[in-house]
Amino acid sequence: MRVLSAGDTSREAVLALPLSRLLVKLVHVPAGTDPSEFSTPLLKAVSPYPDEDLTVSCETVREDENGAVVIAAALPESAADDIGEALDAAKLSVVRIDALALGQLRGVWKAIGAAGGRRLVLMKSAECISIVVLDDDVPVEMRAITDAGDLRLEVTRSLLAAEDFAGARNLAEIIVVRTEGADAPPEAAPADGGEDSPDAPPPGGGDRFAALSVFAPVREITVGADAALIGVAERSKDAHALNALPASWVDLLSETRFKRKLYKFIGVAAGVWLFVMAVLLGVPFGYGLMTDHQKSLSKQHARQYAAVKEMKAKVDVVRKYSDHARGALEIMKALSDRLPEGITLTSWNYKRDEGVRVSGDADAAEATYAFKDAMDALADGEDGDGEKIFGMVKLNGPNAARGGYRFDLDCQYGKEEE
């Protein structure tokens, strides 16, 4: 196990695993579909443990109106027993699991450049060689091969898989990522077919990556020893980055955090209890004085609160009855100012908190409607541009009577907000 920051005392870490330890697949997810639910059966189909439940995590690399392209990854728990033992020995709790190849790719992204076209990136890690095929800046194929694998055959398979996933494109270049201080990749073993075999190394031995020039020009990039881990640490700050942490590991992490918080709480609670007991047993007389003082303050505050509450009630009453905007005379004047010709009021019933109800006789029915509309539009303010005074204006009638029409007009105030 290689640790980037060994001095951290939190004992929580992000685990970066090579592609040979993870189930990784590029998936086209239709629009409106949950990526994890859609990708789970696809990863189960290629899992060596088909009966085991997988916790699938997805990272979106491209999205449009038709859907998204995601990197789906999962860690089979049955294949991670040795990893768990190593973590227990190091007393580390894992909060995230990322792909080491994605950290390596982030570390060399600037060196790769933004050139378009299809490119194939080869990255060496402790257990495998990671192959990533890029279309412009989007991965279209990811896979891992062992050092003993047939490199040219695996490159061919990767290109075919990329063509099946994203269509046919010419391979622009092959990028080989080397790490400073690491041993050069092992040479390919001679094949049974002799020097002319496609699996034979380049003439004179040499680097096995040089033989890939038959596909496209080969370019080498050298990075620092910690470039991959630094890339993983940067990716950990992104909430949308891949996290292949199995469900049981999540439960274990929650349990570990709970125990730490519990122990810390118990320690704090014990300290507080000892302090309280020391205060109660050491200065009981002072504690009694402080209690009496607090009680007197509470009583004084209660009296002040009651006085303020009583004064507020009085002020509200005075304010209510000093507001003449809706007084009987003001309302009577407003009705008289808006009373159309041909209408005679015969009854007036005013209630300050409710409204006013009037009855009258009219020469024509149209006059009653005009009177009703005028009262419905009545607003406060001298220029009449304030809020409406009556929340509801109801007209009963007009009913034909001897010599004209009779009507009742009920004008009710709207309920005031608290």
C-alpha positions, 0 to 999 in steps of 0.5 A: 500500500502506498500512502500519499499523506501518512501524517494525517491523524484522522485515520480516514482515507480515499482508496485508489485501486487499479482497474484490475481490481474494479469492474469498470464499464463505459455506458450510454444512459438514456435521458431520464434514467438513473445511471446507477440502476441502469448500469447495475445489470450490465456490470453484474453480467461481467462480474465474476461473482454474479450472485453478489450485490454490487454497489455501482457508482457512476461518473458522467463524462458527457451529457446531452438531450439524448442521454449521458455517457457515464463511467460505471464502476463497482468493487466486488466485496468478495475480491477485496478481502486482502484489501480489507486486511491491509486497511485494518492493519494500517488502521484506516477507514475508507471514505471513497474508492476511486480508480487509480487510472482516473487519477493518473489520467488527471495528472497527465491531462495537461501534458496530453493536450487538447488535440482532437481525434481518437487517442489511446493512453497506456498507464502502468500501475502496480498490478496492471497496465491501464488502457484508456481510449479517448475521443477528444476529451471523452473516454470511450473505452477503459480496460486493464491488462497484466504485464504478461498480456499480449499488448498489441492484441489488447490494444486491438481489442480496446480499439474495436471496443471503442469503435463499437461504443462510439463509432469508427475513427482514425487513431491519431496517436498512442500516449505512453505514461511513464513514472519517474523512478519506476522501472521501465515496462517489461519487454514482451516475451518472444512468441512461439512463432519466432522473430516474424511472429506479431507477438515478438519484441522489436528488433534488438529487444527494446521497449514493448511499447515501441512495437505499438507504432504500427497502430499510430505514432507513439508519444511518451510522457513522464510524470512524478511518482505521486502524480496519480495519487495527487490526481486522486486527491484532487478528484476527491474534492469533486462531489460528482466523482466516482465512488465505488465504496461497497454498501457494507463498507459504508455501514462499517464507516458509519459505525466507526465514525459513530464509535469515535463520536461516542467515545468523544462524547463520553469523554466530554460528558465525563469531564462535564459531569466531574466539573458539575459535581465539583461545583455542586459539592464545593460551592453549594452556598454560592450555587444557592445564592446564584439560584435565588438571584436568578429567581428574583430576576425572573420575577422582575422580568415577569412583572416587566413583561406583564406591564409592557403587555398591558401597555401594548393592549392599551396602545392597540385600543387607542390606535384602533379607535383613533383611526377615523379612516373607517369611522362611521362619518367617513364611511357615510361620507364615502357612500354619499359621495358615490351615491348616484342620482335616482337613489334614496337610502332608507336604511343604514346599519354600520358596524366598525369591525364588520362593515356597513349595510344599507337599503334604499330605493332606486328609480332605475336598476342600472343605478344600483349596479353603478352604486355597487361598483363604486363601493366595490372600488372604494379605496383608502387615501385622499386620491383613492390609490390605496388598498380597497376598503371593502373586501366583499361588496354584495348586492341583493336586488334590485327588486321591482317595487311600486314606483321603482326598485328596492335593493340591499347593499352589504359591504364587508371589511376584509380580515386584517392580518396579524 
